[in-house]
Amino acid sequence: MKKIKELVCPHILSMTPYASARSEFKGNANVFLDANENTIRTNYNRYPDPLQNDLKKAIEPLVELDATQIFLGNGSDEAIDLLLRIFCNSGKDAIITLPPTYGMYEVSACLNNIQVIEVPLELDYQPNVEGILAAQSERTKILFLCSPNNPTGNDFDVGKLQQLIEKFEGIVVVDEAYIHFSTQASCTRWIQKYPNLVVLQTFSKAWGMAGIRLGMALASPEIIALFNKVKPPYNVNVLTQKYALSQLQDWSTLKEDIATILSERALLAKALSKLVFVEEIYPSASNFLLVKVTEADTIYQYLIEQGIIIRNRSKVILCDNCLRITIGTKVENEKLLAVLSSYSTLKIK
């Protein structure tokens, strides 16, 4: 396994990071005349803590890591983009993705002029370990693994995850956006052992805070220091930090929400399985179901006409005629089933 410094782009290693007014100051003060803020206005006239120290302290016990192992960003998408900037030379290097998977890996790579090498999942939606390792080279700097995977919903096999982290020569990113809905343990337990591992998590899914745009990367202090070196100085705003802090105090409510969603997922899957046009419901460790139907485009359009929006994934590799359905509230799920039942009745007639 290469040392992290050997994987970082040379210009990133040599660059001098921007020093914001608040990043230079350490200690206590009550008069701040350093950042050219409007000192007459109050509440939100001050720049936020550039390193989100209070929020990270609140997150530490939730992820069982130290604040030096936590990067907070404007959604996980910021972390994905920064990883590409840190480790991939534009126009030279490449990443490996495992379609079908989250589309922002490819989009961010294209924006940064980085080649995307695709090694499709196996038919059971598990990683093709041999194919991935055969595809790596000196140019493949990052491997993106999404587990539980989007859009398929399944966990990746633990043994395959660990094998890839151990044998891939670059950075291995495990995107755990849906980990709170899974019974599988987080890969954060391996961060101390594998310096090339980066785990992405988000507050957009189980935590129910998609609107505040807060995601995180969990990794070694060395990698987190690189994130902090290249990130915009005040990347997480005051409102986001305050709201997240207020919500993190209520861990018991989060557990109740997750239990409700999992219960609704089971009920929805059982009801969907009885519809004549449903061919398969794939196992899910997430807050959505991937459902194979007889005519995805037609059903998708019918739902739109009834005011119900889901995702049509039928054009995605290995997802022919598949619809992705987020688990809604009990009322929303019942409305969905009623509309799908009416469609089923129309088909029978």
Residue frames relative to the residue before (quaternion, step in Angstrom):
aa qw qx qy qz dx dy dz
M 1.0000 0.0000 0.0000 0.0000 0.00 0.00 0.00
K 0.4250 -0.7169 0.4945 0.2468 3.57 -0.82 1.02
K 0.5236 -0.5884 0.5042 0.3540 3.53 -1.29 0.44
I 0.6313 -0.5621 0.3751 0.3806 3.57 -1.11 0.68
K 0.6478 0.5365 -0.3292 0.4292 3.61 0.90 -0.84
E 0.6344 0.5296 -0.3279 0.4578 3.57 1.14 -0.58
L 0.6859 0.4764 -0.2736 0.4772 3.59 1.22 -0.44
V 0.6027 0.5879 -0.3543 0.4070 3.59 1.17 -0.52
C 0.5471 -0.6033 0.4667 0.3448 3.57 -1.07 0.76
P 0.5580 -0.6490 0.3960 0.3325 3.62 -0.83 0.93
H 0.6729 0.4999 -0.3179 0.4431 3.60 0.95 -0.80
I 0.6043 0.5366 -0.3579 0.4677 3.59 1.18 -0.44
L 0.6401 0.5312 -0.3199 0.4536 3.56 1.00 -0.82
S 0.7529 0.4246 -0.2109 0.4565 3.57 0.94 -0.91
M 0.5627 0.6427 -0.3896 0.3443 3.60 1.17 -0.43
T 0.3586 -0.6848 0.5875 0.2392 3.54 -1.27 0.50
P 0.3696 -0.7555 0.4864 0.2366 3.63 -0.53 1.09
Y 0.5690 -0.5706 0.4640 0.3679 3.54 -1.25 0.46
A 0.2127 -0.7725 0.5877 0.1127 3.56 -0.92 0.92
S 0.2074 -0.7856 0.5724 0.1107 3.58 -0.37 1.22
A 0.6872 -0.4881 0.3371 0.4192 3.56 -1.24 0.41
R 0.7283 0.4439 -0.2509 0.4578 3.57 0.84 -0.95
S 0.6274 0.5282 -0.3563 0.4477 3.61 1.12 -0.44
E 0.6376 0.5273 -0.3288 0.4552 3.59 1.17 -0.49
F 0.7037 0.4754 -0.2576 0.4608 3.59 1.11 -0.72
K 0.0265 0.7628 -0.6458 0.0171 3.54 -1.05 0.86
G 0.6282 0.5214 -0.3912 0.4249 3.56 -0.89 0.92
N 0.5703 -0.5826 0.4518 0.3622 3.57 -1.26 -0.38
A 0.1074 0.7763 -0.6151 0.0863 3.56 -1.09 0.76
N 0.2236 -0.7766 0.5680 0.1560 3.58 -1.23 0.32
V 0.6966 0.3301 -0.2679 0.5779 3.57 1.29 0.08
F 0.0506 -0.8157 0.5758 -0.0217 3.56 -0.51 1.22
L 0.0946 0.7941 -0.5868 0.1271 3.55 -0.42 1.29
D 0.4747 0.7259 -0.3745 0.3278 3.54 1.17 0.66
A 0.7814 0.3952 -0.1668 0.4533 3.62 1.10 -0.60
N 0.4640 -0.7172 0.4226 0.3029 3.60 1.26 0.33
E 0.3025 0.7472 -0.5239 0.2753 3.56 1.01 0.87
N 0.5468 -0.5498 0.4931 0.3945 3.55 -1.30 0.17
T 0.2191 -0.8354 0.4927 0.1064 3.58 -0.22 1.25
I 0.5739 0.5903 -0.3799 0.4218 3.60 1.26 -0.15
R 0.6640 0.4725 -0.2903 0.5015 3.55 0.99 -0.83
T 0.2171 -0.7743 0.5773 0.1416 3.58 -1.20 0.44
N 0.6971 0.4754 -0.3753 0.3836 3.57 -1.41 -0.07
Y 0.8554 -0.0407 0.0669 0.5120 3.59 0.16 -1.23
N 0.3821 0.7322 -0.4827 0.2913 3.57 1.13 0.55
R 0.6693 0.5044 -0.2879 0.4634 3.58 1.23 -0.42
Y 0.5277 -0.6069 0.4902 0.3360 3.54 -1.15 0.66
P 0.5124 -0.6447 0.4615 0.3299 3.61 -1.10 0.58
D 0.6389 -0.4653 0.4266 0.4396 3.54 -1.33 0.18
P 0.3978 -0.7602 0.4538 0.2405 3.63 -0.48 1.11
L 0.7567 0.3409 -0.1997 0.5209 3.60 1.17 -0.49
Q 0.3888 -0.7736 0.4450 0.2287 3.59 1.31 0.29
N 0.0796 0.8714 -0.4819 0.0456 3.58 1.03 0.82
D 0.6678 0.4949 -0.3176 0.4563 3.63 0.87 -0.86
L 0.6605 0.5061 -0.3045 0.4636 3.57 0.98 -0.86
K 0.6501 0.5129 -0.3201 0.4604 3.58 0.96 -0.80
K 0.6217 0.5391 -0.3428 0.4531 3.58 1.03 -0.73
A 0.6562 0.5000 -0.3008 0.4786 3.57 1.09 -0.75
I 0.6700 0.5045 -0.2901 0.4609 3.58 1.12 -0.67
E 0.5078 0.6987 -0.4062 0.2981 3.61 1.08 -0.71
P 0.7381 0.4083 -0.2771 0.4601 3.67 0.64 -0.93
L 0.6102 0.5667 -0.3566 0.4235 3.59 1.15 -0.48
V 0.7729 0.3045 -0.1650 0.5316 3.59 1.05 -0.75
E 0.3507 -0.7670 0.4623 0.2738 3.57 1.37 -0.10
L 0.5577 0.5412 -0.4120 0.4757 3.53 0.96 0.99
D 0.5421 -0.6039 0.4786 0.3351 3.53 -1.30 0.35
A 0.6518 -0.5319 0.3727 0.3915 3.58 -1.21 0.53
T 0.6245 0.5500 -0.3378 0.4398 3.60 1.13 -0.59
Q 0.6807 0.4526 -0.2760 0.5056 3.58 1.31 -0.19
I 0.6451 0.5068 -0.2986 0.4877 3.58 1.32 0.20
F 0.0533 -0.7465 0.6622 0.0381 3.55 -0.99 0.93
L 0.1558 -0.7779 0.6030 0.0843 3.57 -0.94 0.91
G 0.0034 -0.8280 0.5589 -0.0450 3.55 -0.90 0.94
N 0.6442 -0.4921 0.4240 0.4038 3.50 -1.41 0.06
G 0.7662 -0.1906 0.0623 0.6105 3.52 0.46 1.32
S 0.6294 -0.5175 0.4042 0.4155 3.59 -1.24 0.21
D 0.5366 0.6422 -0.3979 0.3758 3.57 1.20 -0.47
E 0.6205 0.5257 -0.3550 0.4611 3.61 1.04 -0.64
A 0.6437 0.5195 -0.3220 0.4605 3.57 0.98 -0.82
I 0.6262 0.5346 -0.3313 0.4608 3.59 1.00 -0.80
D 0.6742 0.4948 -0.2920 0.4641 3.57 0.88 -0.96
L 0.6767 0.4926 -0.3017 0.4565 3.60 0.90 -0.86
L 0.5971 0.5577 -0.3599 0.4504 3.59 1.06 -0.68
L 0.6597 0.5028 -0.3017 0.4700 3.56 0.96 -0.88
R 0.6660 0.5041 -0.3028 0.4591 3.59 0.98 -0.82
I 0.6734 0.5136 -0.2894 0.4461 3.56 1.04 -0.81
F 0.8341 0.2859 -0.0998 0.4610 3.56 0.78 -1.06
C 0.7522 0.3850 -0.2126 0.4906 3.62 1.13 -0.40
N 0.3285 -0.7263 0.5748 0.1848 3.56 -0.85 1.02
S 0.4752 -0.6937 0.4677 0.2725 3.57 -0.73 1.10
G 0.8341 0.1948 -0.1642 0.4893 3.54 -0.97 0.95
K 0.7259 0.4080 -0.2306 0.5034 3.57 1.27 0.01
D 0.7993 0.3259 -0.1479 0.4828 3.56 0.75 -1.09
A 0.2780 -0.7594 0.5727 0.1346 3.56 -1.35 0.20
I 0.2361 -0.7153 0.6292 0.1917 3.52 -1.38 0.26
I 0.3096 -0.7143 0.5885 0.2182 3.55 -1.31 0.29
T 0.0420 -0.7766 0.6286 0.0074 3.55 -0.95 0.95
L 0.3253 -0.7528 0.5495 0.1597 3.55 -1.26 0.51
P 0.1004 -0.8260 0.5516 0.0581 3.61 0.20 1.18
P 0.5240 -0.1848 -0.8308 -0.0308 1.46 -2.14 1.32
T 0.1008 0.8014 -0.5783 0.1152 3.56 -0.89 0.93
Y 0.7354 -0.3964 0.3020 0.4592 3.57 -1.31 -0.04
G 0.4561 -0.7637 0.3999 0.2208 3.56 -0.65 1.15
M 0.5899 0.6189 -0.3772 0.3561 3.62 1.13 -0.47
Y 0.5179 0.6085 -0.4423 0.4072 3.61 1.15 -0.32
E 0.7013 0.4588 -0.2606 0.4794 3.56 0.88 -0.99
V 0.6474 0.5288 -0.3258 0.4418 3.60 0.92 -0.89
S 0.6747 0.4875 -0.2928 0.4706 3.58 0.88 -0.93
A 0.6300 0.5286 -0.3319 0.4620 3.57 1.02 -0.77
C 0.6589 0.5061 -0.3116 0.4612 3.58 0.91 -0.88
L 0.6357 0.5337 -0.3230 0.4546 3.60 1.00 -0.81
N 0.7419 0.3810 -0.2033 0.5129 3.56 1.12 -0.71
N 0.4505 -0.7165 0.4280 0.3169 3.58 1.32 0.27
I 0.4307 0.6681 -0.4682 0.3859 3.53 0.91 1.04
Q 0.4662 -0.7006 0.4662 0.2729 3.58 -0.81 0.98
V 0.2278 -0.7501 0.6067 0.1319 3.55 -1.13 0.75
I 0.1240 -0.7707 0.6233 0.0464 3.56 -0.71 1.13
E 0.1870 -0.8162 0.5424 0.0688 3.56 -0.60 1.15
V 0.0316 -0.7463 0.6648 0.0066 3.54 -0.98 0.97
P 0.2984 -0.8079 0.4734 0.1850 3.60 0.03 1.26
L 0.5760 -0.5688 0.4643 0.3593 3.53 -1.24 0.54
E 0.5711 -0.5458 0.4749 0.3878 3.54 -1.30 0.31
L 0.7019 -0.4709 0.3230 0.4257 3.58 -1.26 0.18
D 0.6798 0.4485 -0.2884 0.5036 3.60 1.22 -0.45
Y 0.5047 -0.6887 0.3763 0.3597 3.56 1.37 0.34
Q 0.4876 0.6157 -0.4578 0.4167 3.56 1.09 0.76
P 0.6037 -0.5814 0.3937 0.3776 3.63 -1.11 0.56
N 0.3603 -0.6820 0.5960 0.2231 3.53 -1.17 0.74
V 0.2488 -0.8313 0.4771 0.1389 3.55 0.23 1.31
E 0.6721 0.4976 -0.3047 0.4558 3.58 0.84 -0.94
G 0.6647 0.5104 -0.3006 0.4553 3.57 0.96 -0.87
I 0.6438 0.5232 -0.3162 0.4603 3.57 1.03 -0.81
L 0.6937 0.4703 -0.2817 0.4671 3.57 0.83 -0.96
A 0.6383 0.5166 -0.3276 0.4673 3.58 1.11 -0.64
A 0.6705 0.5149 -0.2913 0.4477 3.59 1.14 -0.61
Q 0.5882 0.5999 -0.3830 0.3839 3.60 1.16 -0.37
S 0.0055 0.7673 -0.6406 0.0275 3.52 -1.26 0.62
E 0.7351 -0.3684 0.3003 0.4834 3.57 -1.26 -0.25
R 0.6776 0.5094 -0.2817 0.4494 3.60 1.17 -0.55
T 0.6492 0.5228 -0.3307 0.4426 3.62 1.12 -0.49
K 0.1191 -0.8580 0.4992 0.0221 3.54 -0.06 1.32
I 0.8116 0.1559 -0.0596 0.5599 3.62 1.06 -0.67
L 0.1534 -0.7380 0.6510 0.0896 3.54 -1.14 0.81
F 0.1801 -0.7918 0.5784 0.0777 3.58 -0.74 1.09
L 0.0218 -0.7755 0.6301 -0.0321 3.56 -0.79 1.13
C 0.1409 -0.7934 0.5892 0.0585 3.58 -0.77 1.02
S 0.2100 0.7913 -0.5395 0.1968 3.58 -0.35 1.24
P 0.3876 -0.2617 -0.8308 0.3017 1.58 -1.12 2.28
N 0.4726 -0.7292 0.4360 0.2342 3.52 -0.97 0.95
N 0.2041 -0.7305 0.6402 0.1219 3.52 -1.21 0.69
P 0.5946 -0.1821 -0.7829 0.0216 1.71 -1.59 1.94
T 0.5011 0.7050 -0.4180 0.2778 3.62 1.18 -0.03
G 0.4190 -0.7635 0.4138 0.2651 3.60 1.19 -0.47
N 0.6358 0.5747 -0.3240 0.4006 3.60 1.21 -0.28
D 0.5074 -0.5901 0.5296 0.3374 3.53 -1.35 0.38
F 0.3982 -0.6488 0.5768 0.2963 3.54 -1.22 0.49
D 0.6053 -0.5712 0.4234 0.3579 3.56 -1.13 0.72
V 0.5219 -0.6729 0.4308 0.2987 3.58 -0.82 1.04
G 0.6534 0.5261 -0.3128 0.4455 3.57 0.94 -0.86
K 0.6666 0.4911 -0.2994 0.4742 3.57 1.00 -0.81
L 0.6098 0.5441 -0.3456 0.4611 3.58 1.05 -0.73
Q 0.7002 0.4712 -0.2758 0.4599 3.56 0.81 -1.01
Q 0.6253 0.5430 -0.3342 0.4501 3.58 1.03 -0.76
L 0.6755 0.4883 -0.2915 0.4694 3.58 0.98 -0.86
I 0.6339 0.5204 -0.3353 0.4636 3.59 0.99 -0.77
E 0.6915 0.4897 -0.2762 0.4536 3.57 0.98 -0.84
K 0.8034 0.3597 -0.1574 0.4476 3.58 0.89 -0.93
F 0.5721 0.5632 -0.4041 0.4385 3.61 1.20 -0.27
E 0.4235 -0.7609 0.4447 0.2094 3.57 -0.78 1.04
G 0.7058 0.4321 -0.2640 0.4954 3.59 1.24 -0.24
I 0.7280 -0.3544 0.3228 0.4902 3.54 -1.19 -0.68
V 0.1707 -0.7660 0.6124 0.0956 3.59 -0.94 0.91
V 0.1202 -0.7922 0.5977 0.0263 3.55 -0.67 1.17
V 0.0954 -0.7728 0.6261 0.0408 3.58 -0.75 1.08
D 0.2042 -0.7942 0.5670 0.0780 3.55 -0.46 1.26
E 0.0480 -0.8294 0.5554 -0.0370 3.55 -0.41 1.30
A 0.0633 0.8394 -0.5358 0.0657 3.58 0.90 0.88
Y 0.7826 0.3236 -0.1523 0.5095 3.60 1.06 -0.77
I 0.2966 0.8191 -0.4638 0.1615 3.59 1.26 0.22
H 0.6338 0.5620 -0.3467 0.4029 3.61 1.04 -0.66
F 0.6631 0.4802 -0.3064 0.4856 3.60 1.24 -0.31
S 0.6289 0.5549 -0.3092 0.4484 3.55 1.32 -0.15
T 0.4237 -0.6717 0.5385 0.2815 3.55 -1.24 0.47
Q 0.5539 0.6141 -0.3829 0.4116 3.57 1.29 -0.16
A 0.5039 -0.6658 0.4623 0.2986 3.58 -0.98 0.85
S 0.5628 -0.6159 0.4430 0.3283 3.55 -1.16 0.68
C 0.5176 -0.6371 0.4819 0.3065 3.55 -1.17 0.64
T 0.4333 0.6934 -0.4721 0.3294 3.60 1.22 -0.02
R 0.5730 0.6046 -0.3788 0.4033 3.60 1.17 -0.46
W 0.6930 0.4673 -0.2682 0.4789 3.60 1.27 -0.33
I 0.4274 0.7406 -0.4530 0.2521 3.60 1.21 -0.14
Q 0.6467 0.5158 -0.3311 0.4541 3.60 0.97 -0.77
K 0.7017 0.4878 -0.2631 0.4477 3.58 1.04 -0.77
Y 0.8017 0.2348 -0.1025 0.5401 3.59 0.98 -0.84
P 0.2874 -0.8020 0.5000 0.1557 3.62 -0.26 1.23
N 0.6621 0.5087 -0.3078 0.4562 3.62 1.22 -0.35
L 0.5614 0.6281 -0.3714 0.3905 3.61 1.30 0.02
V 0.0227 -0.7516 0.6591 0.0075 3.53 -1.06 0.91
V 0.1390 -0.7835 0.6026 0.0599 3.59 -0.82 1.02
L 0.1906 -0.7740 0.5955 0.0999 3.57 -0.84 1.00
Q 0.0412 0.7607 -0.6476 0.0165 3.55 -1.06 0.83
T 0.2217 -0.7906 0.5634 0.0913 3.56 -1.24 0.40
F 0.3827 -0.6898 0.5606 0.2520 3.53 -1.31 0.40
S 0.4889 0.7019 -0.3958 0.3340 3.57 1.32 0.15
K 0.7254 0.4493 -0.2418 0.4620 3.59 1.09 -0.61
A 0.8231 0.2121 -0.1256 0.5117 3.61 -0.17 -1.23
W 0.6789 0.5026 -0.2948 0.4468 3.59 0.97 -0.80
G 0.3691 -0.7771 0.4539 0.2319 3.60 1.23 -0.26
M 0.5638 0.6062 -0.3818 0.4110 3.59 1.11 0.66
A 0.1322 0.8324 -0.5286 0.1016 3.60 1.01 0.75
G 0.6571 0.5629 -0.3069 0.3964 3.57 1.04 -0.78
I 0.6918 0.4696 -0.3013 0.4584 3.62 1.11 -0.44
R 0.3243 -0.7921 0.4672 0.2219 3.61 1.31 -0.09
L 0.3910 0.6897 -0.5143 0.3270 3.55 0.31 1.29
G 0.0812 0.7792 -0.6155 0.0865 3.54 -0.74 1.11
M 0.1762 -0.8019 0.5584 0.1183 3.55 -1.21 0.17
A 0.2471 -0.7036 0.6458 0.1640 3.47 -1.38 0.53
L 0.1437 -0.7827 0.6040 0.0427 3.54 -0.93 0.97
A 0.2207 0.7777 -0.5434 0.2262 3.56 -0.60 1.13
S 0.7224 -0.3829 0.3212 0.4779 3.57 -1.30 -0.22
P 0.6345 -0.5277 0.3934 0.4052 3.60 -1.16 0.45
E 0.6073 0.5695 -0.3539 0.4262 3.59 1.07 -0.65
I 0.6901 0.4493 -0.2778 0.4948 3.59 0.93 -0.87
I 0.6357 0.5228 -0.3378 0.4566 3.60 0.96 -0.79
A 0.6135 0.5426 -0.3430 0.4600 3.61 1.05 -0.70
L 0.6357 0.5139 -0.3241 0.4762 3.60 1.08 -0.68
F 0.5996 0.5430 -0.3475 0.4742 3.58 1.04 -0.75
N 0.7022 0.4750 -0.2690 0.4571 3.57 0.81 -1.03
K 0.6095 0.5697 -0.3427 0.4318 3.56 1.16 -0.56
V 0.7991 0.3310 -0.1447 0.4805 3.58 0.91 -0.90
K 0.5357 0.6464 -0.4150 0.3509 3.63 1.16 -0.31
P 0.5879 -0.5124 0.4594 0.4253 3.60 -1.24 0.30
P 0.6289 -0.6068 0.3202 0.3657 3.62 -0.95 0.79
Y 0.8006 0.1383 -0.0632 0.5796 3.61 0.92 -0.85
N 0.0428 0.8813 -0.4692 0.0369 3.56 0.72 1.10
V 0.7376 0.2928 -0.2066 0.5723 3.63 1.19 -0.39
N 0.3460 -0.8019 0.4519 0.1817 3.56 -0.39 1.24
V 0.7070 -0.4826 0.3271 0.4004 3.55 -1.32 0.36
L 0.6617 0.5201 -0.3176 0.4368 3.59 0.88 -0.91
T 0.6465 0.5139 -0.3119 0.4698 3.57 0.98 -0.85
Q 0.6693 0.5029 -0.3066 0.4529 3.58 0.86 -0.93
K 0.6769 0.4951 -0.3002 0.4546 3.60 0.89 -0.90
Y 0.6841 0.4839 -0.3059 0.4520 3.58 0.84 -0.92
A 0.6408 0.5224 -0.3298 0.4558 3.58 0.95 -0.85
L 0.6374 0.5309 -0.3285 0.4516 3.58 0.93 -0.85
S 0.6659 0.5097 -0.3066 0.4502 3.58 0.94 -0.86
Q 0.7053 0.4704 -0.2639 0.4600 3.59 1.03 -0.76
L 0.6214 0.5802 -0.3461 0.3967 3.59 1.08 -0.61
Q 0.5655 0.6083 -0.3852 0.4021 3.56 1.22 -0.28
D 0.7356 0.4495 -0.2121 0.4602 3.58 1.18 -0.55
W 0.0206 -0.8462 0.5311 -0.0386 3.56 0.65 1.19
S 0.6299 0.5538 -0.3436 0.4224 3.61 1.01 -0.74
T 0.6394 0.5173 -0.3248 0.4669 3.59 1.01 -0.76
L 0.6112 0.5475 -0.3455 0.4554 3.57 1.03 -0.76
K 0.6551 0.5106 -0.3152 0.4591 3.58 0.91 -0.89
E 0.6390 0.5199 -0.3217 0.4667 3.58 1.03 -0.78
D 0.6372 0.5302 -0.3216 0.4578 3.58 0.99 -0.86
I 0.6624 0.5063 -0.3044 0.4607 3.57 0.91 -0.95
A 0.6498 0.5167 -0.3207 0.4560 3.60 0.93 -0.87
T 0.6423 0.5203 -0.3169 0.4651 3.58 1.01 -0.81
I 0.6627 0.5059 -0.3022 0.4621 3.57 0.91 -0.92
L 0.6658 0.4959 -0.3100 0.4633 3.59 0.93 -0.85
S 0.6275 0.5249 -0.3313 0.4701 3.58 1.06 -0.74
E 0.6671 0.4895 -0.2921 0.4796 3.58 0.94 -0.91
R 0.6069 0.5593 -0.3523 0.4413 3.59 1.07 -0.71
A 0.6632 0.5020 -0.2998 0.4672 3.57 0.96 -0.89
L 0.6614 0.5050 -0.3019 0.4652 3.58 0.95 -0.88
L 0.6638 0.5029 -0.3067 0.4608 3.57 0.95 -0.88
A 0.6463 0.5237 -0.3223 0.4518 3.58 0.93 -0.88
K 0.6557 0.5132 -0.3115 0.4579 3.59 0.96 -0.85
A 0.6796 0.4849 -0.2905 0.4676 3.58 0.95 -0.89
L 0.6477 0.5225 -0.3202 0.4527 3.60 0.97 -0.82
S 0.6303 0.5694 -0.3350 0.4078 3.58 1.01 -0.80
K 0.6610 0.5195 -0.3020 0.4495 3.60 1.21 -0.44
L 0.5620 0.6048 -0.3903 0.4076 3.59 1.26 -0.20
V 0.5494 -0.6816 0.3795 0.2992 3.55 -0.83 1.02
F 0.7172 0.4552 -0.2641 0.4568 3.60 1.04 -0.64
V 0.5595 0.5857 -0.3942 0.4342 3.61 1.28 -0.01
E 0.2119 -0.8129 0.5358 0.0852 3.57 -0.63 1.15
E 0.8009 -0.0889 0.0827 0.5864 3.58 1.04 -0.73
I 0.1467 -0.7355 0.6540 0.0994 3.52 -1.19 0.72
Y 0.3117 -0.7937 0.4969 0.1609 3.55 -0.45 1.21
P 0.5825 -0.5839 0.4246 0.3735 3.60 -1.06 0.70
S 0.1303 -0.8191 0.5578 0.0297 3.56 -0.92 0.92
A 0.1118 -0.7497 0.6491 0.0638 3.53 -1.13 0.85
S 0.6057 0.5421 -0.3198 0.4869 3.54 1.25 0.56
N 0.5736 -0.5747 0.4364 0.3877 3.58 -1.25 -0.27
F 0.6750 0.3926 -0.3198 0.5367 3.54 1.07 0.81
L 0.3035 -0.7232 0.5901 0.1913 3.53 -1.36 0.27
L 0.2318 -0.7131 0.6386 0.1731 3.54 -1.10 0.73
V 0.0572 -0.8288 0.5544 -0.0484 3.54 -0.56 1.24
K 0.2495 -0.7564 0.5896 0.1345 3.56 -0.82 1.06
V 0.0478 -0.8097 0.5843 -0.0269 3.57 -0.74 1.10
T 0.6571 -0.5368 0.3599 0.3879 3.56 -1.28 0.17
E 0.8111 0.0287 0.0273 0.5836 3.59 1.02 -0.75
A 0.2007 -0.8531 0.4727 0.0922 3.54 0.37 1.34
D 0.6650 0.5244 -0.3256 0.4205 3.60 0.82 -0.93
T 0.6769 0.5005 -0.2892 0.4556 3.57 0.93 -0.93
I 0.6702 0.4911 -0.2965 0.4709 3.57 0.92 -0.91
Y 0.6227 0.5470 -0.3291 0.4525 3.56 1.00 -0.83
Q 0.6844 0.4777 -0.2822 0.4730 3.57 0.90 -0.93
Y 0.6190 0.5450 -0.3379 0.4536 3.59 1.04 -0.76
L 0.6557 0.5080 -0.3079 0.4660 3.57 0.98 -0.83
I 0.6188 0.5384 -0.3422 0.4585 3.57 1.01 -0.78
E 0.6553 0.5234 -0.3054 0.4511 3.57 0.95 -0.88
Q 0.7031 0.4200 -0.2493 0.5167 3.57 1.22 -0.52
G 0.5842 -0.6311 0.3477 0.3734 3.58 1.29 0.25
I 0.5891 0.5501 -0.3738 0.4590 3.58 1.21 0.46
I 0.1427 -0.8096 0.5681 0.0381 3.56 -0.71 1.12
I 0.0334 0.7473 -0.6626 0.0369 3.54 -0.92 1.03
R 0.5061 -0.6223 0.4684 0.3704 3.63 -1.18 -0.26
N 0.2660 -0.7354 0.6043 0.1524 3.54 -0.95 0.95
R 0.0711 -0.8315 0.5509 -0.0083 3.59 -0.37 1.23
S 0.3617 0.7957 -0.4381 0.2101 3.57 1.28 0.18
K 0.6558 0.4949 -0.3207 0.4713 3.60 1.21 -0.29
V 0.5617 0.6058 -0.3746 0.4208 3.58 1.32 -0.13
I 0.6048 -0.5820 0.4061 0.3614 3.57 -1.05 0.78
L 0.8434 0.1356 -0.1596 0.4948 3.58 -1.04 0.94
C 0.6789 0.4570 -0.2912 0.4954 3.60 1.25 0.26
D 0.1248 0.8251 -0.5394 0.1125 3.59 1.02 0.75
N 0.8542 0.0173 -0.0569 0.5166 3.56 -0.89 1.04
C 0.4704 0.6742 -0.4407 0.3606 3.57 1.04 0.77
L 0.1696 -0.7518 0.6321 0.0807 3.53 -1.12 0.86
R 0.2311 -0.7569 0.5939 0.1448 3.57 -1.03 0.80
I 0.0823 -0.8229 0.5618 -0.0181 3.56 -0.61 1.19
T 0.3242 -0.7317 0.5715 0.1811 3.56 -0.69 1.12
I 0.4595 -0.6611 0.5135 0.2968 3.58 -1.05 0.76
G 0.1806 -0.8099 0.5528 0.0768 3.57 -0.57 1.15
T 0.7002 -0.3631 0.3435 0.5098 3.53 -1.23 -0.49
K 0.6947 -0.4489 0.3385 0.4487 3.57 -1.25 0.21
V 0.6594 0.5085 -0.3027 0.4637 3.58 0.95 -0.91
E 0.6683 0.4998 -0.3020 0.4609 3.60 0.92 -0.91
N 0.6588 0.5071 -0.3111 0.4605 3.58 0.95 -0.84
E 0.6484 0.5101 -0.3155 0.4689 3.57 1.02 -0.78
K 0.6328 0.5151 -0.3310 0.4740 3.59 1.03 -0.72
L 0.6251 0.5354 -0.3276 0.4640 3.57 0.99 -0.85
L 0.6898 0.4838 -0.2822 0.4587 3.57 0.84 -0.98
A 0.6262 0.5346 -0.3399 0.4545 3.57 1.03 -0.72
V 0.6698 0.4891 -0.2956 0.4741 3.57 0.95 -0.87
L 0.6624 0.4930 -0.3077 0.4728 3.59 0.96 -0.83
S 0.6215 0.5291 -0.3379 0.4686 3.60 1.08 -0.67
S 0.6417 0.5103 -0.3232 0.4727 3.57 1.05 -0.76
Y 0.6166 0.5238 -0.3360 0.4822 3.58 1.10 -0.68
S 0.6345 0.5339 -0.3187 0.4590 3.56 1.00 -0.87
T 0.6443 0.5251 -0.3100 0.4616 3.58 0.98 -0.83
L 0.6358 0.5304 -0.3126 0.4655 3.57 1.02 -0.87
K 0.6609 0.5153 -0.3064 0.4514 3.57 0.97 -0.85
I 0.6456 0.5221 -0.3208 0.4558 3.56 1.02 -0.80
K 0.6466 0.5124 -0.3162 0.4683 3.56 1.03 -0.83
